[in-house]
Amino acid sequence: MTTLRPDPLTTSTFRERARAQLAKPFLREAVPKATDHAVAALRTRFADHDYEALRELGRAIRAEAIADLDRHLADLEQALVANGVRVHHAADAGAARDLIRGIVRDAGGRTVVKVKSMATEEIDLNPALAADGVRVVETDLGEYVVQLDGDRPSHIIAPIIHKTRGEVRESLSRAVGRELPDDAAALTGVARAQLRDAFMEADVGISGANFGVADTGTICLVTNEGNGRMCTSLPRVHIALMGVERVVPRMTDLAVLLPLLTGAGTGQLVTSYVNLLSGPRRPGEPDGPEEMHVVLLDNGRRALRGTPYEEVLHCIRCGACQNVCPVYRQVGGHAYGWVYGGPIGAVLTPLFRGQRDGGELSQATSLCGACDDVCPVKIPLHDLLLSLRRDRAAAGVAPRGERIAARLWSWAWAHPATYRLSVRLARAASLPARHPAVARRLPLAGRWAAGRTLPRPARRPYHRRLR
Amino acid sequence: MATEPVLFPTCLGDIVMPEAVRHAVVTLRACGVAPRPVRNATCCGQPGYNAGHHDEARRVARRTLRVLDRTDGDVIVPAGSCAAMMRLHWRELFAGTRDERAAVRVGRRVRELSTVLADRVDVVAARGLAWPGRAGYHDSCHMLRELRIAVEPRALLGHVRDLELVPLSSSERCCGFGGTFSVRYPEVSVAMADSKLDDARQAGVDVLVSADPGCLMQLGGRATRRGDGPRVVHLATLLWEAGLR
């Protein structure tokens, strides 16, 4: 896959990236605070509802959609076309970029306003449009700050979860060239003024799609800031980029999936804005775009059907797994090195980017299973991670040292005699290893000893007490 | 036919926490369960299995499986994650091999220690256990989310007089051990342990109790290095100290 921005995945390890994030005190204050808040809100919001029953319904709907993906997509396309929408198919990121660039060019687009969309992140759309001389403005407040910083979103639904208000103030102050007060209302006021001009000037609005409803030909978009409505109704042209897996068979499915998405994501039973976009402006209607395009993005999705990883296509991108993940809590989303962070990123990245580039991420989790328990559509992330790790070992892309260690362990511990010998050797080695200077140089043990006291094998392990 | 329960110490129990294993045996005996510790079993294979090295894991676990298959009672395991590995993952690990049926057979017999003790909670209650201090309980992830054991260890601690069981907001959050994760990403792993220890410290607990040697090694190792943390002990050790012997 070609990426137009630096690709941390191929130039650094998770450990290096995680270390860099661990060194940021703001991040380590902001991420736990925000994620704890989201998790608490989820629990409170569903306290009087049967979340388990709703999850099961959600899982069933998503399974139905993916099991017969091609039929539902054909239905969606037919209904969209009947509504006057132009539908395009993109096999990969490059094709999607070219399609969107073409639509913007044909529309004579000079300014593009965007609704936050992970799919457009996935295809690296903004740099491609910028290269064509198009001014792109992210209009979600968080994404706007990300863009000012030349950064990437670090959370699926809360792009600047890693930033404190103070840091946001610094970013916005830089953008307007004067010191802004540390006041949330004032800061959003400044951003609003900047964005309002962009909305009025824009020729094209680009969004993602939370769901594509097959029976009515509707793109569903949820936001809390109202910017989604501006982007999809003010400019002359609206383009929605939708991952093919986001199709749902029926409008009534949203009755289940929307509260699951927003409840699991932000603890809201409904967001401030729920947009159901069913075609461009019709004759006699006062507003809406003249043209509406939907670009259906595959980029490795269809190939996952019929594999052990099919269920990852059920994902509705709510971010709940990131909110409960104890690893994400410490390092945030950027440590994962690509578009999606947290447990879902640890699964998607190896699948979309391949074992060689992305395989390491399946190891970047402690396998605690908290993600499984929270996922609103019950994706077995824990099992998928285990499966990816198995693939990684089988593909031979694990580091040489790891493979040797696994073989040595297996050889020694398959027999009680060699097992006991290994315990005795470890006991002997543990004496000099009491000195931190020695411990640090040991393989594996050194990595343990960097922050923890090395456990000393007992003088009389339990098996010796049995004689 | 009378069956005889056995106790599988697990590798970490055997090597680094033999005292906790001894306490498990003693507390079980005090409750009228007399498990015979198995010899010649080494490890359940979890470190290799979780890292993706199934062939290597199978080779190690096969020895343990075959030894246990020659016994017939409950297989009591004083380690939540090992119990989960044996109960839930062995059947997959051995699927398609000649040990498949043994894996299912033995897996069904596996019992995590605290559930065996909790079955005899009346006996425990009648013993008049006492331990003065504030204790926090740490859920082992696999014990909690794979075996769904959360009530039993807390119920046992509830029968200890003078012990104040302090609810911790982080009790269900991972300690950062994660097997090979702890040495693959030591900085993240340690940061995760710190967040638990900070929480325990803030709650003012004297002791952090868990039923999984992996978590205990992680939290204990970090607490010792920091020098300010609470004492970290196995559930069996605490019950033993409280008089269940």
Interface residues (C-beta under 8 A of the other chain):
Chain A: F14 R15 A18 R19 L22 R28 P32 P326 V327 R329 Q330 V331 S362 Q363 A364 T365 S366 L367 C368 G369 A370 D372 D373 L386 L388 R389 R390 D391 R392 A393 A394 A398 E402 R403 A406 R407 W409 S410 W411 W413 A414 H415 P416 Y419 V423 A426 L444 R447 W448 A450 G451 R452 T453 L454 P455 R456 P457 A458 R460 P461 Y462 H463 R465 L466
Chain B: P9 C11 G13 D14 I15 V16 M17 P18 E19 V21 R22 P37 R39 N40 A41 T42 C43 P47 G48 Y49 N50 A51 G52 H53 H54 D55 E56 A57 R59 V60 R62 R63 C141 H142 R145 E146 E172 R173 C174 G176 F177 G178 G179 T180 F181 S182 V183 R184 Y185 P186 E187 V188 S189 V190 A191 M192 A193 S195 M217 Q218 G220 G221 R222 T224 R225
